[in-house]
């Protein structure tokens, strides 16, 4: 009986530390967040209104293509595009690129707030501080993943 209790406690601790029950999803902030204009966001002219063919024209053949349900993910060096029905739904980069407001990997988190303004939300996930903004008119969201006060990744995606 004792080994079962100890195993149960050990598994519970592992699950609680792996999945933070207090972490929030970005959509938890949608109704309270003010809208910020993200219409200029793109990477090498690829935006959320671009299609898969445009990605291939600019970036060439991807290193890897992964299909999950109705989405296709095109992976390149330092950037990944999520495509649904031939249209870019999201992209994520973790080196080489920058946002429309010149935020790049390695910049201080304060630069994000200085460039994008004070109408951000903040959440924490897997030890990272995430600074996010919504463009409610264009149904877009940008999040800056920060470790040790430095930007380590940027995600732009369509919401709702």
MDTraj code that builds the backbone (N, CA, C; nanometers):
import mdtraj as md
import numpy as np

residues = "UNK UNK UNK UNK UNK UNK UNK UNK UNK UNK UNK UNK UNK UNK UNK UNK UNK UNK UNK UNK UNK UNK UNK UNK UNK UNK UNK UNK UNK UNK UNK UNK UNK UNK UNK UNK UNK UNK UNK UNK UNK UNK UNK UNK UNK UNK UNK UNK UNK UNK UNK UNK UNK UNK UNK UNK UNK UNK UNK UNK UNK UNK UNK UNK UNK UNK UNK UNK UNK UNK UNK UNK UNK UNK UNK UNK UNK UNK UNK UNK UNK UNK UNK UNK UNK UNK UNK UNK UNK UNK UNK UNK UNK UNK UNK UNK UNK UNK UNK UNK UNK UNK UNK UNK UNK UNK UNK UNK UNK UNK UNK UNK UNK UNK UNK UNK UNK UNK UNK UNK UNK UNK UNK UNK UNK UNK UNK UNK UNK UNK UNK UNK UNK UNK UNK UNK UNK UNK UNK UNK UNK UNK UNK UNK UNK UNK UNK UNK UNK UNK UNK UNK UNK UNK UNK UNK UNK UNK UNK UNK".split()
xyz = np.array([
    [0.0809, -0.1193, 0.0000],
    [0.0000, 0.0000, 0.0000],
    [0.0857, 0.1264, 0.0000],
    [0.1912, 0.1268, 0.0787],
    [0.2773, 0.2444, 0.0857],
    [0.3433, 0.2772, -0.0478],
    [0.3968, 0.1797, -0.1198],
    [0.4574, 0.2131, -0.2497],
    [0.3569, 0.2775, -0.3451],
    [0.2305, 0.2354, -0.3412],
    [0.1282, 0.2961, -0.4280],
    [0.1052, 0.4420, -0.3919],
    [0.0987, 0.4713, -0.2634],
    [0.0778, 0.6094, -0.2193],
    [0.1968, 0.6952, -0.2610],
    [0.3177, 0.6448, -0.2383],
    [0.4370, 0.7197, -0.2778],
    [0.4423, 0.7401, -0.4292],
    [0.4044, 0.6387, -0.5051],
    [0.4006, 0.6521, -0.6517],
    [0.2976, 0.7559, -0.6929],
    [0.1813, 0.7519, -0.6305],
    [0.0770, 0.8491, -0.6612],
    [0.1246, 0.9912, -0.6311],
    [0.1872, 1.0115, -0.5177],
    [0.2384, 1.1438, -0.4804],
    [0.3457, 1.1894, -0.5796],
    [0.4357, 1.0997, -0.6154],
    [0.5420, 1.1345, -0.7101],
    [0.4849, 1.1730, -0.8468],
    [0.3892, 1.0975, -0.8958],
    [0.3268, 1.1270, -1.0255],
    [0.2515, 1.2598, -1.0185],
    [0.1811, 1.2845, -0.9090],
    [0.1080, 1.4106, -0.8925],
    [0.2028, 1.5293, -0.8939],
    [0.3141, 1.5191, -0.8243],
    [0.4125, 1.6272, -0.8221],
    [0.4688, 1.6509, -0.9617],
    [0.5012, 1.5462, -1.0331],
    [0.5536, 1.5604, -1.1699],
    [0.4521, 1.6291, -1.2597],
    [0.3268, 1.5868, -1.2518],
    [0.2228, 1.6479, -1.3350],
    [0.2005, 1.7940, -1.3004],
    [0.2008, 1.8271, -1.1733],
    [0.1787, 1.9662, -1.1331],
    [0.2942, 2.0564, -1.1728],
    [0.4159, 2.0070, -1.1704],
    [0.5283, 2.0905, -1.2114],
    [0.5395, 2.0993, -1.3622],
    [0.4935, 1.9991, -1.4341],
    [0.4997, 2.0022, -1.5807],
    [0.3888, 2.0881, -1.6386],
    [0.2719, 2.0867, -1.5789],
    [0.1570, 2.1636, -1.6265],
    [0.1186, 2.2627, -1.5196],
    [0.1488, 2.3885, -1.5407],
    [0.1158, 2.4908, -1.4436],
    [-0.0341, 2.5161, -1.4456],
    [-0.1057, 2.4763, -1.3417],
    [-0.2512, 2.4934, -1.3419],
    [-0.2934, 2.6398, -1.3345],
    [-0.2001, 2.7295, -1.3029],
    [-0.2328, 2.8707, -1.2922],
    [-0.1953, 2.9499, -1.4169],
    [-0.1305, 2.8846, -1.5150],
    [-0.0944, 2.9574, -1.6367],
    [-0.2206, 2.9878, -1.7159],
    [-0.2164, 3.1016, -1.7867],
    [-0.3322, 3.1456, -1.8630],
    [-0.3031, 3.1388, -2.0113],
    [-0.4059, 3.1136, -2.0870],
    [-0.3985, 3.1168, -2.2321],
    [-0.4123, 3.2621, -2.2761],
    [-0.3588, 3.2951, -2.3919],
    [-0.3667, 3.4332, -2.4396],
    [-0.5106, 3.4819, -2.4536],
    [-0.6013, 3.3927, -2.4908],
    [-0.7400, 3.4345, -2.5104],
    [-0.8082, 3.4735, -2.3794],
    [-0.7491, 3.4374, -2.2659],
    [-0.8005, 3.4823, -2.1378],
    [-0.7879, 3.6341, -2.1232],
    [-0.7019, 3.6961, -2.2029],
    [-0.6774, 3.8401, -2.1953],
    [-0.7499, 3.9189, -2.3044],
    [-0.8128, 3.8497, -2.3982],
    [-0.8693, 3.9153, -2.5159],
    [-0.9707, 4.0250, -2.4806],
    [-1.0654, 3.9951, -2.3954],
    [-1.1717, 4.0927, -2.3674],
    [-1.1202, 4.2157, -2.2928],
    [-1.0187, 4.2011, -2.2112],
    [-0.9675, 4.3149, -2.1337],
    [-0.8562, 4.3918, -2.2056],
    [-0.7985, 4.3329, -2.3078],
    [-0.6870, 4.3987, -2.3782],
    [-0.7389, 4.5032, -2.4759],
    [-0.6640, 4.6122, -2.4881],
    [-0.6947, 4.7132, -2.5885],
    [-0.6330, 4.6693, -2.7207],
    [-0.6900, 4.7167, -2.8290],
    [-0.6417, 4.6803, -2.9622],
    [-0.5216, 4.7658, -3.0021],
    [-0.4251, 4.7014, -3.0667],
    [-0.3047, 4.7664, -3.1175],
    [-0.2934, 4.7325, -3.2658],
    [-0.2547, 4.8279, -3.3480],
    [-0.2438, 4.8055, -3.4920],
    [-0.1237, 4.7162, -3.5243],
    [-0.1502, 4.5980, -3.5782],
    [-0.0452, 4.5039, -3.6185],
    [-0.0457, 4.4821, -3.7703],
    [-0.1119, 4.5693, -3.8434],
    [-0.1311, 4.5493, -3.9875],
    [-0.0017, 4.5501, -4.0684],
    [0.1051, 4.6082, -4.0167],
    [0.2322, 4.6137, -4.0895],
    [0.3209, 4.4906, -4.0652],
    [0.2795, 4.4004, -3.9790],
    [0.3633, 4.2857, -3.9446],
    [0.3819, 4.1917, -4.0634],
    [0.5078, 4.1581, -4.0888],
    [0.5436, 4.0632, -4.1936],
    [0.6884, 4.0224, -4.1750],
    [0.7259, 3.9141, -4.2384],
    [0.8653, 3.8703, -4.2427],
    [0.9000, 3.8511, -4.3894],
    [0.9912, 3.9329, -4.4378],
    [1.0312, 3.9283, -4.5791],
    [0.9088, 3.9337, -4.6707],
    [0.8163, 4.0197, -4.6408],
    [0.6915, 4.0450, -4.7134],
    [0.5834, 3.9383, -4.6935],
    [0.6104, 3.8358, -4.6144],
    [0.5085, 3.7334, -4.5860],
    [0.4306, 3.7774, -4.4620],
    [0.2986, 3.7907, -4.4791],
    [0.2111, 3.8316, -4.3697],
    [0.1017, 3.7263, -4.3523],
    [0.0076, 3.7546, -4.2647],
    [-0.1013, 3.6601, -4.2434],
    [-0.1993, 3.6585, -4.3602],
    [-0.1842, 3.7494, -4.4531],
    [-0.2692, 3.7457, -4.5731],
    [-0.1986, 3.6764, -4.6902],
    [-0.0761, 3.6295, -4.6684],
    [-0.0003, 3.5602, -4.7733],
    [-0.0477, 3.4161, -4.7887],
    [-0.0086, 3.3545, -4.9004],
    [-0.0439, 3.2147, -4.9216],
    [0.0817, 3.1278, -4.9284],
    [0.0598, 2.9990, -4.9348],
    [0.1706, 2.9030, -4.9339],
    [0.2645, 2.9243, -5.0527],
    [0.2106, 2.9552, -5.1674],
    [0.2927, 2.9776, -5.2869],
    [0.3865, 3.0973, -5.2671],
    [0.3377, 3.2027, -5.2036],
    [0.4217, 3.3197, -5.1769],
    [0.5365, 3.2848, -5.0816],
    [0.5079, 3.2017, -4.9826],
    [0.6140, 3.1571, -4.8909],
    [0.7227, 3.0860, -4.9702],
    [0.6817, 2.9935, -5.0556],
    [0.7780, 2.9150, -5.1353],
    [0.8577, 3.0061, -5.2292],
    [0.7939, 3.1080, -5.2848],
    [0.8647, 3.2012, -5.3738],
    [0.9724, 3.2795, -5.3002],
    [0.9466, 3.3175, -5.1759],
    [1.0412, 3.3972, -5.0979],
    [1.1444, 3.3094, -5.0274],
    [1.1006, 3.2014, -4.9639],
    [1.1875, 3.1198, -4.8790],
    [1.2370, 2.9921, -4.9455],
    [1.1790, 2.9541, -5.0573],
    [1.2190, 2.8308, -5.1240],
    [1.1556, 2.7088, -5.0600],
    [1.2181, 2.5951, -5.0819],
    [1.1666, 2.4693, -5.0257],
    [1.1948, 2.4631, -4.8761],
    [1.0952, 2.4230, -4.7978],
    [1.1161, 2.4145, -4.6531],
    [1.2089, 2.2993, -4.6155],
    [1.2712, 2.3126, -4.4994],
    [1.3548, 2.2064, -4.4440],
    [1.2677, 2.0885, -4.4055],
    [1.1475, 2.1217, -4.3540],
    [1.0554, 2.0179, -4.3088],
    [0.9122, 2.0653, -4.3296],
    [0.8247, 1.9721, -4.3631],
    [0.6815, 1.9990, -4.3747],
    [0.6098, 1.9005, -4.2836],
    [0.5265, 1.9535, -4.1942],
    [0.4505, 1.8703, -4.1026],
    [0.3028, 1.9025, -4.1212],
    [0.2213, 1.7994, -4.1299],
    [0.0774, 1.8202, -4.1411],
    [0.0092, 1.7638, -4.0175],
    [-0.0694, 1.8502, -3.9526],
    [-0.1452, 1.8115, -3.8343],
    [-0.2878, 1.8574, -3.8565],
    [-0.3793, 1.7614, -3.8610],
    [-0.5203, 1.7869, -3.8899],
    [-0.5327, 1.8700, -4.0165],
    [-0.5884, 1.9913, -4.0074],
    [-0.6093, 2.0714, -4.1276],
    [-0.4993, 2.1758, -4.1493],
    [-0.3907, 2.1676, -4.0733],
    [-0.2831, 2.2658, -4.0829],
    [-0.1552, 2.2033, -4.1374],
    [-0.0804, 2.2848, -4.2093],
    [0.0498, 2.2452, -4.2606],
    [0.1525, 2.3419, -4.2029],
    [0.2639, 2.2881, -4.1555],
    [0.3696, 2.3697, -4.0973],
    [0.4940, 2.3582, -4.1846],
    [0.5397, 2.4723, -4.2343],
    [0.6575, 2.4789, -4.3197],
    [0.7722, 2.5349, -4.2366],
    [0.8749, 2.4547, -4.2162],
    [0.9865, 2.4927, -4.1316],
    [1.1079, 2.5303, -4.2165],
    [1.1622, 2.6467, -4.1851],
    [1.2839, 2.6981, -4.2485],
    [1.3848, 2.7275, -4.1386],
    [1.5019, 2.7711, -4.1750],
    [1.6049, 2.8050, -4.0777],
    [1.5609, 2.9277, -3.9976],
    [1.5210, 2.9070, -3.8734],
    [1.4850, 3.0159, -3.7849],
    [1.3413, 3.0616, -3.7893],
    [1.2595, 3.0019, -3.8769],
    [1.1200, 3.0441, -3.8862],
    [1.0306, 2.9272, -3.9275],
    [0.9087, 2.9281, -3.8763],
    [0.8097, 2.8267, -3.9132],
    [0.6784, 2.8970, -3.9463],
    [0.6170, 2.8576, -4.0570],
    [0.4882, 2.9111, -4.0993],
    [0.3809, 2.8057, -4.0805],
    [0.2685, 2.8456, -4.0236],
    [0.1515, 2.7595, -4.0148],
    [0.0544, 2.8018, -4.1231],
    [0.0098, 2.7061, -4.2040],
    [-0.0767, 2.7352, -4.3180],
    [-0.2050, 2.6528, -4.3047],
    [-0.3187, 2.7207, -4.3196],
    [-0.4485, 2.6536, -4.3213],
    [-0.5202, 2.6973, -4.4484],
    [-0.5657, 2.5999, -4.5257],
    [-0.6326, 2.6269, -4.6537],
    [-0.5487, 2.7198, -4.7419],
    [-0.4217, 2.6873, -4.7531],
    [-0.3252, 2.7591, -4.8388],
    [-0.2915, 2.8999, -4.7911],
    [-0.3463, 2.9460, -4.6777],
    [-0.3181, 3.0815, -4.6304],
    [-0.2419, 3.0762, -4.4976],
    [-0.1462, 3.1682, -4.4817],
    [-0.0680, 3.1760, -4.3586],
    [-0.1614, 3.2104, -4.2433],
    [-0.1579, 3.1271, -4.1410],
    [-0.2381, 3.1465, -4.0205],
    [-0.1517, 3.1944, -3.9042],
    [-0.0222, 3.1608, -3.9116],
    [0.0706, 3.1997, -3.8050],
    [0.2133, 3.1871, -3.8545],
    [0.3026, 3.2560, -3.7879],
    [0.4446, 3.2270, -3.8044],
    [0.5159, 3.2514, -3.6727],
    [0.6259, 3.1809, -3.6581],
    [0.7076, 3.1877, -3.5372],
    [0.8523, 3.1963, -3.5805],
    [0.9258, 3.2917, -3.5231],
    [1.0692, 3.2929, -3.5508],
    [1.1477, 3.3059, -3.4213],
    [1.2686, 3.2483, -3.4254],
    [1.3544, 3.2504, -3.3070],
    [1.4988, 3.2902, -3.3388],
    [1.5186, 3.3459, -3.4570],
    [1.6477, 3.4069, -3.4915],
    [1.6365, 3.4729, -3.6284],
    [1.7351, 3.5520, -3.6622],
    [1.7510, 3.6141, -3.7941],
    [1.6516, 3.7224, -3.8329],
    [1.5271, 3.7138, -3.7922],
    [1.4233, 3.8026, -3.8437],
    [1.3869, 3.9089, -3.7418],
    [1.3041, 4.0047, -3.7844],
    [1.2571, 4.1082, -3.6934],
    [1.1139, 4.1453, -3.7267],
    [1.0489, 4.2116, -3.6322],
    [0.9110, 4.2533, -3.6514],
    [0.9061, 4.3830, -3.7319],
    [0.7866, 4.4277, -3.7638],
    [0.7684, 4.5532, -3.8370],
    [0.8237, 4.6717, -3.7576],
    [0.8265, 4.6590, -3.6260],
    [0.8783, 4.7665, -3.5413],
    [1.0217, 4.7394, -3.4972],
    [1.0907, 4.6549, -3.5736],
    [1.2347, 4.6285, -3.5585],
    [1.2741, 4.5547, -3.4308],
    [1.1811, 4.4818, -3.3694],
    [1.2162, 4.3988, -3.2540],
    [1.2728, 4.2678, -3.3068],
    [1.3898, 4.2302, -3.2556],
    [1.4552, 4.1072, -3.3003],
    [1.4957, 4.0230, -3.1800],
    [1.5345, 3.9026, -3.2075],
    [1.5778, 3.8100, -3.1030],
    [1.7002, 3.8695, -3.0326],
    [1.6966, 3.8637, -2.8991],
    [1.8053, 3.9183, -2.8189],
    [1.7769, 4.0571, -2.7650],
    [1.6747, 4.1262, -2.8186],
    [1.6393, 4.2583, -2.7673],
    [1.5847, 4.2466, -2.6254],
    [1.5986, 4.3539, -2.5496],
    [1.5454, 4.3583, -2.4138],
    [1.3929, 4.3623, -2.4184],
    [1.3295, 4.3001, -2.3214],
    [1.1836, 4.2989, -2.3137],
    [1.1279, 4.4411, -2.3073],
    [1.1994, 4.5324, -2.2448],
    [1.1538, 4.6713, -2.2361],
    [1.1433, 4.7353, -2.3746],
    [1.2249, 4.6918, -2.4698],
    [1.2169, 4.7444, -2.6065],
    [1.0831, 4.7096, -2.6710],
    [1.0293, 4.5932, -2.6376],
    [0.8987, 4.5529, -2.6901],
    [0.7939, 4.6527, -2.6440],
    [0.7904, 4.6781, -2.5157],
    [0.6918, 4.7700, -2.4604],
    [0.7123, 4.9113, -2.5140],
    [0.8349, 4.9524, -2.5312],
    [0.8638, 5.0849, -2.5859],
    [0.8151, 5.0956, -2.7309],
    [0.8348, 4.9910, -2.8094],
    [0.7976, 4.9929, -2.9513],
    [0.6483, 4.9703, -2.9754],
    [0.5889, 4.8795, -2.8999],
    [0.4495, 4.8415, -2.9236],
    [0.3503, 4.9090, -2.8293],
    [0.3991, 4.9701, -2.7234],
    [0.3117, 5.0446, -2.6338],
    [0.2737, 4.9703, -2.5075],
    [0.1977, 5.0383, -2.4264],
    [0.1613, 4.9884, -2.2936],
    [0.0334, 4.9048, -2.2916],
    [-0.0311, 4.8864, -2.4059],
    [-0.1567, 4.8097, -2.4108],
    [-0.1302, 4.6612, -2.4319],
    [-0.0416, 4.6058, -2.3523],
    [-0.0038, 4.4650, -2.3637],
    [-0.0640, 4.3851, -2.2487],
    [-0.0618, 4.2552, -2.2660],
    [-0.0925, 4.1650, -2.1555],
    [0.0350, 4.0863, -2.1295],
    [0.0416, 4.0293, -2.0134],
    [0.1596, 3.9530, -1.9751],
    [0.1134, 3.8216, -1.9146],
    [0.1780, 3.7159, -1.9562],
    [0.1489, 3.5845, -1.8994],
    [0.2792, 3.5085, -1.8877],
    [0.2756, 3.3989, -1.8164],
    [0.3951, 3.3181, -1.7953],
    [0.3645, 3.1738, -1.8330],
    [0.4564, 3.1127, -1.9046],
    [0.4374, 2.9753, -1.9489],
    [0.5734, 2.9066, -1.9560],
    [0.5855, 2.7936, -1.8914],
    [0.7072, 2.7123, -1.8921],
    [0.8313, 2.7964, -1.8610],
    [0.8197, 2.8848, -1.7640],
    [0.9325, 2.9662, -1.7210],
    [0.9585, 3.0887, -1.8065],
    [0.8807, 3.1100, -1.9091],
    [0.9000, 3.2252, -1.9969],
    [0.7976, 3.3340, -1.9651],
    [0.8427, 3.4559, -1.9756],
    [0.7526, 3.5716, -1.9684],
    [0.7064, 3.5991, -2.1110],
    [0.5774, 3.6125, -2.1294],
    [0.5230, 3.6368, -2.2628],
    [0.4500, 3.7704, -2.2612],
    [0.4921, 3.8587, -2.3511],
    [0.4304, 3.9899, -2.3669],
    [0.3496, 3.9843, -2.4957],
    [0.2200, 4.0142, -2.4873],
    [0.1350, 3.9996, -2.6045],
    [0.0478, 4.1197, -2.6334],
    [0.0101, 4.1304, -2.7600],
    [-0.0768, 4.2377, -2.8091],
    [-0.1801, 4.1781, -2.9037],
    [-0.2998, 4.2365, -2.9037],
    [-0.4055, 4.1973, -2.9969],
    [-0.4364, 4.3116, -3.0920],
    [-0.4606, 4.2789, -3.2175],
    [-0.5201, 4.3708, -3.3129],
    [-0.6597, 4.3150, -3.3377],
    [-0.7578, 4.3726, -3.2700],
    [-0.8937, 4.3190, -3.2746],
    [-0.9620, 4.3476, -3.4080],
    [-0.9211, 4.4512, -3.4776],
    [-0.9797, 4.4818, -3.6088],
    [-0.9342, 4.3823, -3.7149],
    [-0.8076, 4.3407, -3.7060],
    [-0.7505, 4.2486, -3.8052],
    [-0.7487, 4.1039, -3.7561],
    [-0.7996, 4.0808, -3.6330],
    [-0.8006, 3.9466, -3.5733],
    [-0.6611, 3.8845, -3.5687],
    [-0.5673, 3.9604, -3.5160],
    [-0.4288, 3.9163, -3.5073],
    [-0.3784, 3.9276, -3.3636],
    [-0.2762, 3.8494, -3.3349],
    [-0.2119, 3.8506, -3.2041],
    [-0.0623, 3.8337, -3.2253],
    [0.0163, 3.9117, -3.1520],
    [0.1611, 3.8929, -3.1535],
    [0.2056, 3.8693, -3.0098],
    [0.2933, 3.7711, -2.9926],
    [0.3489, 3.7424, -2.8610],
    [0.5005, 3.7374, -2.8701],
    [0.5636, 3.7964, -2.7689],
    [0.7084, 3.7977, -2.7570],
    [0.7455, 3.7091, -2.6394],
    [0.8176, 3.6013, -2.6670],
    [0.8607, 3.5099, -2.5625],
    [0.9925, 3.5626, -2.5087],
    [1.0002, 3.5803, -2.3771],
    [1.1194, 3.6391, -2.3155],
    [1.1727, 3.5479, -2.2050],
    [1.3012, 3.5234, -2.2079],
    [1.3737, 3.4553, -2.1010],
    [1.4823, 3.5500, -2.0551],
    [1.4972, 3.5611, -1.9236],
    [1.5997, 3.6467, -1.8655],
    [1.5975, 3.7864, -1.9283],
    [1.4771, 3.8395, -1.9439],
    [1.4528, 3.9748, -1.9940],
    [1.4973, 3.9974, -2.1386],
    [1.5170, 3.8914, -2.2158],
    [1.5545, 3.9024, -2.3572],
    [1.4514, 3.8301, -2.4433],
    [1.4206, 3.8878, -2.5600],
    [1.3289, 3.8250, -2.6538],
    [1.3970, 3.7030, -2.7144],
    [1.3310, 3.5869, -2.7037],
    [1.3872, 3.4633, -2.7596],
    [1.3006, 3.4046, -2.8704],
    [1.1811, 3.4591, -2.8875],
    [1.0927, 3.4114, -2.9933],
    [0.9773, 3.5077, -3.0141],
    [0.9233, 3.5068, -3.1359],
    [0.8096, 3.5924, -3.1708],
    [0.7079, 3.5081, -3.2459],
    [0.5821, 3.5179, -3.2056],
    [0.4724, 3.4474, -3.2726],
    [0.3690, 3.5505, -3.3171],
    [0.3330, 3.5448, -3.4435],
    [0.2222, 3.6248, -3.4954],
    [0.1192, 3.5266, -3.5472],
    [-0.0062, 3.5432, -3.5061],
    [-0.1077, 3.4501, -3.5546],
    [-0.2456, 3.5121, -3.5598],
    [-0.3285, 3.4498, -3.6404],
    [-0.4681, 3.4880, -3.6530],
    [-0.5420, 3.4374, -3.5303],
    [-0.6363, 3.5169, -3.4798],
    [-0.7175, 3.4750, -3.3646],
    [-0.8648, 3.4780, -3.4028],
    [-0.9399, 3.3980, -3.3326],
    [-1.0852, 3.3830, -3.3461],
    [-1.1242, 3.3393, -3.4795],
])
top = md.Topology()
chain = top.add_chain()
for i, resn in enumerate(residues, 1):
    res = top.add_residue(resn, chain, resSeq=i)
    for name in ("N", "CA", "C"):
        top.add_atom(name, md.element.get_by_symbol(name[0]), res)
traj = md.Trajectory(xyz[None], top)
